[in-house]
Amino acid sequence: MNRIAYLQLVAAVLLFGLAFPVLKIGLTASTPVWLAAARASLSALSAFALLAILRRLAWPHRGDWPVVLSVGVFQLTIYFALANMGVQVVPPGRSGVLSYTAVLWMVPLSLLVGERVGWRGLLGVTLGMAGVAVLIDPARLDWSDRAVVAGHFWLLLAGFSWAIAILHARRHRWRGTPLDVLPWQMAVAAGLLWALALLLEPHGHLDPASADLWIALLYIGTFAGPVGTWAAVSVARTLPPVTGSLGMLGTPLVGIAASAALFGERITPGLVLGTALVIAGIAIVVLDRNR
C-alpha cells in the first residue's frame, strides 16, 4: 500500500509541477480569466466523472457546504484567476514558486485566529519571505513596467487566497471527505470564473482552433486538476502528514525544470537561492505545525 502511495505522491508532484508551464502555453491562445473559467469547467466535469467511476458521487452534506464555498471561492476562483494573470508576465518557474507560498501565509493567518505558533514557524516564515524577496529582486525589478510589478503581486495574492481556504478546510468539521466535495467546489469556481471573465475581460477570448489551448485545457482540466487532486488526497490519507507535505515540496522544482526546458527560463543564482529559501521556510513551518 505504501508503495502505491509513494507512486501517487510522485504523480501529484509531476502533475502539479507541470501546471504553470502548461498554463503559459495555454495563454498564447486565450486571455487569463477566460482560460481559468474554461479550466474550472473542464475540471468540474472531470471530477464529476471521476467520482462517478469511484461510485462516490453524491450531493454534499449540508454541514460541508461552507467549505465547498470557501474552497470554491478562495482556492479555486481567486487562485486560478490571479495565477493566470501572474504567469502571463512572470516566467512560469518563478510563478510556481511565488504562488506556492500558501503555507507561509498560514502562519500570520493562524495568529489572527488565535492559534499558537512556535518560534520555528516564525523562523520558517522569515526564511520563506526572504526567499520571496530574492525571487522578486526589488533592486533589479523594472518598477516602471506596471504589468510585471502587478504580475508578482497577483502571484503572492494567489498564495494568500489559497492559504485562507486551507485554514478554513483545516478547521472545518468534515462530514464527508475533501475528494467527495471536489466536483462541487469546481462547479462553484466555474460559475464564478465565467462571471468574472465577462466582467473583467469583456473582450477576452479562447481560440478553439489553437492546439495550444486544447493541450493546456486537457492537461490542466483533466489531469493536473481532478486526477492530481485525487492522488494528493490519497497520499494524505495513506502516508504520514509530514511525509506527504514535504514530498509535495518537489512541485515547484518540477515547474522550474519544465519551464527551463520548454521556455528557456534561465536558472539564475537568484532563482536557485530564492527557491531554496522558500522551500526551506515551508519545510520548517510544516515540521513546526506537526509538532
C-alpha positions in Angstrom: 0.0 0.0 0.0 2.8 2.4 0.9 4.5 1.8 -2.5 1.2 2.8 -4.2 1.0 5.9 -2.0 4.6 6.9 -2.9 3.8 6.5 -6.6 0.7 8.7 -6.1 2.9 11.3 -4.4 5.3 11.3 -7.4 2.3 11.6 -9.7 0.9 14.5 -7.8 4.2 16.3 -7.8 4.7 15.8 -11.5 1.1 16.8 -12.4 1.0 19.9 -10.3 4.6 20.9 -11.1 3.9 21.0 -14.9 0.8 23.1 -14.4 2.4 26.5 -14.7 4.5 25.8 -17.8 1.4 24.3 -19.4 -0.7 27.4 -18.4 1.9 29.5 -20.1 1.3 27.5 -23.3 -2.5 27.9 -23.0 -2.2 31.7 -22.5 -0.8 32.0 -26.1 -4.3 31.2 -27.3 -6.5 32.8 -24.6 -6.9 35.6 -22.1 -6.2 34.7 -18.4 -9.6 34.7 -16.8 -11.3 33.0 -19.7 -8.7 30.3 -19.6 -9.2 30.0 -15.8 -13.0 29.6 -16.4 -12.6 27.0 -19.1 -10.1 25.1 -16.9 -12.5 25.1 -14.0 -15.4 24.0 -16.2 -13.4 21.0 -17.6 -12.1 20.2 -14.1 -15.6 20.1 -12.7 -16.8 17.7 -15.5 -13.8 15.5 -15.0 -14.2 15.5 -11.2 -17.9 14.5 -11.5 -16.9 11.7 -13.9 -14.0 10.6 -11.6 -16.3 10.3 -8.5 -19.0 8.6 -10.6 -16.4 6.0 -11.6 -15.3 5.6 -8.0 -19.0 5.3 -7.0 -18.7 8.2 -4.6 -20.7 10.9 -6.4 -23.3 12.3 -4.0 -24.8 15.6 -3.0 -22.5 17.2 -0.3 -23.7 17.0 3.3 -25.3 20.3 4.4 -22.5 20.7 7.0 -19.8 20.6 4.3 -21.3 23.4 2.2 -19.3 26.2 3.9 -16.1 24.6 2.9 -17.4 23.9 -0.6 -18.0 27.6 -0.9 -14.8 28.8 0.7 -12.5 26.5 -1.3 -14.5 27.2 -4.4 -14.1 30.9 -4.0 -10.6 31.3 -2.4 -8.6 28.3 -3.5 -10.1 27.9 -7.0 -11.8 31.0 -8.3 -9.4 33.7 -6.9 -6.3 31.5 -7.1 -7.0 30.4 -10.7 -7.7 33.9 -11.9 -4.7 35.5 -10.1 -2.3 32.8 -11.0 -3.2 33.1 -14.7 -2.8 36.8 -14.6 0.6 36.5 -12.9 2.1 33.8 -15.1 1.1 35.8 -18.2 4.0 38.2 -17.4 6.3 36.3 -15.0 8.3 33.2 -16.1 6.3 30.0 -15.2 9.0 28.5 -13.0 9.3 31.6 -10.8 5.5 32.0 -10.9 5.1 28.5 -9.5 7.3 29.2 -6.5 5.7 32.6 -5.7 2.2 31.1 -5.8 3.3 28.2 -3.7 3.7 30.4 -0.6 0.3 29.4 0.9 1.8 27.5 3.8 3.9 30.6 4.7 0.8 32.8 4.7 -0.8 30.3 7.0 1.3 31.4 9.9 0.1 35.0 10.2 -3.4 33.9 9.4 -3.2 31.3 12.3 -2.0 34.1 14.6 -5.0 36.2 13.6 -7.5 33.5 14.6 -5.8 32.9 17.9 -3.8 29.8 17.1 -0.4 29.2 18.8 2.6 29.4 16.5 6.0 28.3 17.7 9.3 30.1 17.1 10.2 27.6 14.4 7.1 28.6 12.5 8.1 32.2 12.7 11.6 31.3 11.6 10.2 29.4 8.6 8.1 32.4 7.6 11.1 34.7 7.8 13.2 32.4 5.7 10.4 31.9 3.2 9.7 35.6 2.8 13.4 36.3 2.4 13.2 33.8 -0.5 10.3 35.7 -2.0 12.3 39.0 -1.8 15.2 37.3 -3.5 12.9 35.9 -6.3 11.3 39.3 -6.9 14.7 41.1 -6.5 13.3 44.6 -5.9 16.6 46.3 -6.8 16.5 44.9 -10.3 12.8 44.8 -10.9 11.6 47.3 -13.5 9.2 49.3 -11.4 8.1 51.3 -14.5 6.7 48.1 -16.0 3.3 48.0 -14.2 2.3 44.7 -15.8 5.4 42.9 -14.4 5.0 44.5 -11.0 1.4 43.6 -10.9 2.2 40.0 -12.0 4.4 39.4 -9.0 1.7 40.9 -6.7 -1.0 38.7 -8.2 1.0 35.6 -7.7 1.6 36.4 -4.0 -2.0 37.3 -3.5 -2.9 33.9 -5.1 -0.9 32.1 -2.5 -2.6 34.2 0.3 -6.0 33.4 -1.1 -5.1 29.7 -1.1 -4.0 30.0 2.5 -7.4 31.3 3.5 -9.1 28.2 2.0 -6.5 25.9 3.7 -7.1 27.5 7.1 -10.9 27.0 6.8 -10.6 23.5 5.5 -8.3 22.5 8.3 -10.6 24.0 11.0 -13.7 22.6 9.3 -15.5 19.6 10.9 -15.8 17.3 7.9 -18.9 15.2 7.3 -17.6 13.8 4.0 -14.1 13.9 2.6 -12.2 16.6 0.6 -12.4 14.3 -2.5 -16.2 13.9 -2.2 -16.8 17.7 -2.4 -14.2 18.4 -5.1 -16.6 18.4 -8.1 -19.0 20.8 -6.3 -16.1 23.1 -5.4 -15.0 23.1 -9.1 -18.6 23.8 -10.2 -18.8 26.8 -7.9 -15.5 28.1 -9.3 -16.6 27.6 -12.9 -19.7 29.6 -12.4 -17.9 32.4 -10.6 -15.0 32.5 -13.1 -17.3 32.8 -16.1 -18.9 35.8 -14.4 -15.5 37.3 -13.7 -14.4 36.6 -17.3 -17.4 38.6 -18.7 -16.8 41.4 -16.1 -13.0 41.8 -16.2 -12.3 40.7 -19.7 -15.4 41.6 -21.8 -13.3 41.3 -25.0 -11.4 38.2 -23.8 -11.3 35.1 -25.9 -10.5 31.4 -26.2 -9.1 30.3 -29.6 -10.7 26.9 -30.3 -8.6 26.5 -33.4 -5.4 26.5 -31.4 -3.8 23.2 -30.4 -2.0 25.1 -27.5 -5.4 25.9 -25.9 -6.5 22.3 -26.0 -3.2 21.0 -24.7 -3.5 23.3 -21.8 -7.1 22.6 -21.1 -6.9 18.9 -21.4 -3.8 18.6 -19.3 -4.8 21.1 -16.5 -8.6 20.4 -16.6 -8.4 16.6 -16.7 -5.0 15.5 -15.2 -3.5 18.2 -13.1 -6.9 19.2 -11.6 -9.0 16.2 -10.7 -6.5 13.3 -11.1 -3.7 15.3 -9.4 -6.0 16.2 -6.5 -7.2 12.6 -6.2 -3.6 11.5 -6.0 -2.8 14.1 -3.4 -5.8 13.3 -1.3 -4.9 9.6 -1.4 -1.4 10.4 -0.3 -2.7 12.5 2.6 -4.9 9.6 3.8 -2.2 6.9 3.5 1.2 8.5 4.3 2.2 10.4 7.5 1.3 14.1 7.1 4.9 15.3 7.3 6.0 12.8 4.6 3.2 13.9 2.2 3.7 17.6 2.9 7.5 17.6 2.5 7.2 15.4 -0.6 4.9 17.9 -2.3 7.7 20.5 -2.0 9.2 18.9 -5.1 6.3 20.6 -7.1 8.0 24.0 -7.7 11.2 22.3 -8.6 9.5 20.3 -11.3 7.9 23.6 -12.5 11.3 25.3 -12.8 12.9 22.4 -14.7 9.9 22.2 -17.1 10.0 26.0 -17.6 13.7 25.9 -18.4 13.2 23.1 -20.9 10.1 24.5 -22.6 10.6 28.2 -22.4 14.3 28.6 -21.8 13.8 30.2 -18.4 17.2 31.0 -17.0 18.3 29.2 -13.8 19.9 32.2 -12.2 21.6 32.2 -8.8 18.7 34.4 -7.6 16.1 31.8 -8.7 18.0 29.0 -7.1 18.6 30.8 -3.8 15.1 32.3 -3.6 13.5 28.9 -4.3 15.7 27.2 -1.7 14.8 29.7 0.9 11.1 29.4 0.2 11.2 25.6 0.2 13.2 25.6 3.4 10.8 28.0 5.1 7.8 25.9 4.1 9.5 22.8 5.4 10.2 24.4 8.7 6.6 25.6 9.0 5.3 22.1 8.2 7.6 20.4 10.8 6.6 23.0 13.4 2.9 22.5 12.8 3.3 18.8 13.0 4.9 19.2 16.5 
